[in-house]
Amino acid sequence: MLIRAAVCPHPPLLVPELAGEAAGELAELREACRRAVRTLLEPGAGDLVVVGGGPETRAFGPSAAGSFRPYGLDLDVGSGAPVLPLSLTVGRWLLEGREPARFQSVAFDAAPEACLELGRELAREDVALLVLGDGSACRDEKAPGYLDERALPYDREAARALGHADAAALERLDPVLSGELLAAGRAAWQVLAGAASAGGGPLRGELLADEAPYGVGYFVATWT
């Protein structure tokens, strides 16, 4: 059963040392992420699982490492050779040394039903999920995907769904449109939706942040 969840974005610039002079621009977003993560560490939350998009769907052990070296910072987090994709590396960094029960990547292009089934599988036991995912990357001309007029409505609906713990709305996210808008969080959010549909009591959502400082939608939310 899903006990609670925190949803955070995964830009490497969340790490102040990597952001440099731009670190202040993401200070409020960074603090919102930390607030969300703290809700997962309270007693009774169940096993903590970190979920994020990656090139493939696979599980990693609790001590698995990631690295920010590909993004210009000589910083590894975890133990051993870096194997985690960026999303889970950011999740590991946000946990500040605490180890989850496991890390779980989900392929960015995974079909919605596969994402939902993975979420239901994770929620067979009492679980707390830290879900890493970005919104569209097409919010303005300087965005990675340039400006797409469909991006703002997409992000508004994603933010609404995350803020209201609306799992059904997350289930309906179109993988084709999500791919066209470079929305890296779609698959991970649908894993969350699957976990929420696995049974248990109603969940209450709270949206802690909704920003797009670099033309990419960044949302922070908690489900309890």
N, C-alpha and C positions, 0 to 999 in steps of 0.2 A: 504494500500500500504506500502511495506517495504521502509522506507526512508533511513535507514542505519543500520548497524549491526557491532558488535564487537564479535569476537570469541576468547575465552580464555580457557586454561586448568583448571582443578580443583584439583590439588594435595593439600592436606592440608599443605604440606611443603611450600606453597607460603607464609604462615603466618610466619614472621621471628621468633617470639617467640616460635613457634612450631619446626621450623627447627634447632634452636640452632646454633651450630658451622657450620652447613651446609648452613646457611642462605645466605652467600656470593655466594654460587654456583648457586643460583637461582635469584640473584639480577637483572641481565639483563632481565630475563624472567618476573620477578615481575614488573619491570619498563615498559616493553612492554605491559603488561596487563593494567597498569594504563594509558598509552598513549591511548590504544584502548578504554578503558571505557570513557575517557574524550571526545572522538568524539561523544558519545551518549548523552552527557549532553549539547551540543550546542543548541541554539535556533532553532526551526523548525524541530526537529528530530521526533516529534510525541510522542505518549505514549510509555514509556519504559517498556518492558516486559523481564523478565529474564527467560531463558529456559535452562534446564539441565536434564540429565538422572536421573532416580530414579527407585525404585521398582515398581511404578505404575504411570499411567498417571492421573494427577489431578492438579487443580489450587489451589494456596494459595493467601491470601490477601497481600496487600502491606507492612503490618507490621509483617508478619510471621517471626518467629525466627528459627535459626539453632544453633548448638553447635559444638565446636571443642573438647569437653570433651572426646568423644570416641577415639580421636586421641592423647590424652595426654596433652591437654591444657585446663585449666579452663577458657574458654572464650565462652560466648554466644553472638550472634548478632541478633538484632531484638527484638520484644516484645512478652512476654508470654512464654509458654512452647515451647521448641524446637520441630519443626515438619518438617523442611526442610531437604531433603537429602543432602549429602555432596556437590554435584555440586552446588545446589542453596545456600547453606551456604557459599561457597567460593564466589559466585556471590554477595551475600549480603555483605560480608566482602570487596570485591573490590569496592562496591558503597560507602563505607566510610560514612554510615549514611543516604545517600539519599534513598528515598523510590520510588520504581517503581510503575507502575500501577498495576502489579500483578507478581507473580512468577508462572511458569508453569513447572511442571515436565513431562517427557515423559518416559514411561517404556523402560528400556534398550533393551528389546526384542520386542518392538512394530514393527509391520510390516511396511515396507517402505511406503505403500499407506496411512496407518493411520498417520504416521509422516507427510507426505506431506499434507494431509487434515488438520491436526492440524495447520500447518504453514499457509495454505491458510485462515483458519478461523481467525488466529491472525492478518493477514494482510488485513482484511476487512476494518479496519480503518488505518489511518496513524500511523505507529509503528516503533520504534527502538528496536532491539533485542540485548540483551547480551546473547550470546550462550556459554554455558560451556560444554566442552567435551575434553577428552584425546584421543590420537591415540592408536596404538597397544601397548601392554605391553609385547612384546616378542622380543625386539631388541637385547638383549645379554643374556649371561648365568646367570647374576644376576637379570634379570628382573623378575617381578612377574610370568610371564608365561614361563620363560626360553627362550632360543633362538629358533626362528622359522624363517626360511629363507624367508618366505612370508611376514614378518613384514615390512622390509625396503621398498620393492616395494609398499606395501599398504600405508605406511606413506608418501612416495614420491608423490603418486597420490593424497592423501588427502591434503597434503600441497600445491600441485599445484592448486587443485580445490579451496581451500580456498584463496590462493593468487591471483587468477584470477577471483574470484566471479563466478565460473563455477557451477551453480546450477545443471545443467544436470549431471555433473560428480558425484556430491554428491548424486543425486537421484539413481545412478547406484551402489552405495556401497552395496555389498552383505551382508545381515544380518548374514548369516551362517559363512562366512569367518570372518566377523567382530567379531562375538562371539568367534570363535576359537582363534583369535588373542587378545582377551580381549580389543578390541577397544571400550572404554566406550562412545565415542563421536558420534558414528554412528547415533543413533536415533535423537539426538539433531541437528546434522548437517543436517539431512534430513528434520527436521522441518524448519530450515533456508531455505533449498532449496524450500520447499513448499511456504513459505512466499515470496520468490523472484519470484516465478512463478505466483503470484497472480495478476500481472499487475504493471504498472508504467514504468518508464524509465530504461535504462540500468544501471547496477551497476558496479562500478570500485573497484577491490579488491587490497589490499596491504598486503603482508605477513611481519609481524613485527618480528616474531621469529619462529624458527624451531629447536627444541632441543630434546635430549633424554638422559638427564644426568643420569637417573637411569634405563635405558632400556625401558622407556615409552615415546612415542611420544607426545611432547607438542608443540602446534602451537598457535600463536597469529596472528590474521588478522583483518582487517577492510574492510567493504563493504560500499561504499558511492555512 
